[in-house]
Amino acid sequence: MKINVIGEKLPQQEIDAYIEYGKKKYPDRIIKEMTIKTDGDFVDLRYDFADIPFDRIRRITGYLVGTLDRFNDGKRAEEHDRVKHTVS
C-alpha cells in the first residue's frame, strides 16, 4: 500500500493507526493507496481502492446466468435466436 502524507510530518505510529482505521472501516476492500492530509488539528483521509473483478450476469431465456457453458443445445439455440434490444 502506498502512503502519501501531505502537510506536517507524522510519526509512523500515527500513520499505522490510520492504516488500521481504514482496514477496519473497509474490511471488504483492498486499499491500494492512502493519502493523509493534515491541517493543524484536522486530518483528511483519502483512499484509493483496488479494482474488484466481477462477473457479468445476464437474464437469458428466463435464467440469470454469467456464461452459457452449462446450457444444453436447445437453450444455446434459444439464446442465439433471441432478439437483442439496445438502448440508444
C-alpha positions in Angstrom: 0.0 0.0 0.0 1.3 3.4 -1.0 1.0 6.1 1.7 1.1 9.8 0.9 1.4 12.4 3.7 0.6 16.0 2.8 1.2 18.7 5.3 3.1 18.3 8.6 5.2 15.2 9.2 3.5 12.4 11.2 5.1 9.8 13.4 5.0 6.3 12.0 2.8 5.1 14.9 0.1 7.6 13.9 0.3 6.6 10.2 -0.1 3.0 11.2 -3.2 3.8 13.3 -4.8 5.5 10.2 -4.0 2.4 8.1 -5.6 0.2 10.7 -8.6 2.5 10.8 -9.0 2.3 7.0 -8.8 -1.5 7.1 -11.5 -1.8 9.8 -13.7 0.8 8.1 -13.5 -1.0 4.7 -12.9 -4.7 5.6 -14.1 -6.0 2.2 -11.9 -3.6 0.1 -8.2 -3.6 -0.7 -6.7 -0.2 -0.1 -4.2 0.4 -2.9 -3.2 3.9 -1.9 -3.9 6.2 1.1 -3.4 10.0 1.3 -3.3 11.6 4.7 -3.7 15.4 4.5 -3.0 17.3 7.7 -4.1 20.9 8.5 -3.4 21.7 12.1 -5.7 19.6 14.3 -7.6 18.3 11.3 -6.8 15.1 9.3 -8.3 14.2 5.9 -8.0 10.6 4.9 -8.5 9.6 1.2 -8.5 6.0 0.0 -7.8 4.6 -3.5 -9.1 1.1 -3.7 -8.0 -1.8 -5.9 -10.5 -2.8 -8.6 -12.9 -5.6 -7.8 -13.2 -8.2 -10.5 -16.8 -9.2 -11.2 -18.7 -11.5 -13.5 -21.4 -10.1 -15.8 -24.8 -11.6 -15.0 -27.5 -11.5 -17.7 -31.1 -12.7 -17.9 -31.2 -15.2 -20.8 -34.3 -17.3 -21.6 -35.7 -16.8 -18.1 -32.4 -17.6 -16.2 -29.8 -15.4 -14.6 -26.5 -16.6 -16.0 -22.9 -15.5 -16.2 -21.9 -17.8 -19.0 -23.6 -20.2 -21.4 -21.3 -23.2 -20.6 -24.0 -25.0 -18.6 -26.7 -24.6 -21.3 -27.7 -27.6 -23.4 -28.0 -27.3 -27.2 -31.7 -26.2 -27.0 -31.0 -23.4 -24.6 -28.0 -22.3 -26.6 -30.1 -22.2 -29.8 -32.8 -20.2 -27.9 -30.2 -17.7 -26.8 -28.8 -17.5 -30.4 -32.2 -16.8 -31.9 -33.5 -14.2 -29.4 -33.9 -10.6 -30.3 -31.4 -8.4 -28.6 -32.7 -5.0 -27.6 -30.4 -2.0 -27.3 -31.0 1.3 -25.6 -30.0 4.4 -27.5 
